[in-house]
Amino acid sequence: MIVKPILVLLAYLLGSIPWAVWIGKIFYNTDVRDYGSGNAGATNTLRVLGTKPGLSVLILDALKGFAAVKLVFLSHVLAGDIETMVLLGTVAVIGHIFPVFANFKGGKGIATLLGMIVAVHAGAALMVIATFLIIFLSCRIVSLSAILASTSFPIWLIFRYHETSRTLVIFSFALVFLVLLTHQKNLERLLNGEESKIRLRKNHNHDN
């Protein structure tokens, strides 16, 4: 079937849209990858450019994951197929981490993952968001909040929603592994007590 490869390509291209890089360069004359953690994601944008661009990137990156999953409905044959939905969302996350439009140097994929899980299981996604917010408001550390919130995903999925899809359950554990893999440096800093906290602030121009 030629439809699925086309959808996979579209999902990758969607995920590859480097909103953090484009917003930084167009509106602030700044490549966020040259500052902070060097990641082209919402957290680093928030840290480097401020709250408004940071939240904008968060929403736009999440929409990439959401839209990629919903591409499945472009095919009458595949519409609603959970395996294809998970595949498309995962490919979008890979696109965010290794974006073809930004020299394959992207972010960690957390916001795109969030949009993806909202599309595949909105209930569990809301629980994950609530978990993140509770932890973040307590400690102001994005990496710790993201790690613990992602870890809660399979727990909510299995014990709160009694999910029966083997594909979705396996994906939920793979998601935890992916988040831990992309946050190795953050884990080291957390263990050493060196991870920085986020303080919301007004936007400003960061000259190169």
PyMOL commands that set and color helices and strands:
alter all, ss='L'
color gray80, all
select helices_A, chain A and resi 3-15+19-28+32-34+42-49+51-74+82-97+100-102+110-120+122-139+142-160+166-182+184-191
alter helices_A, ss='H'
color red, helices_A
deselect
rebuild
show_as cartoon
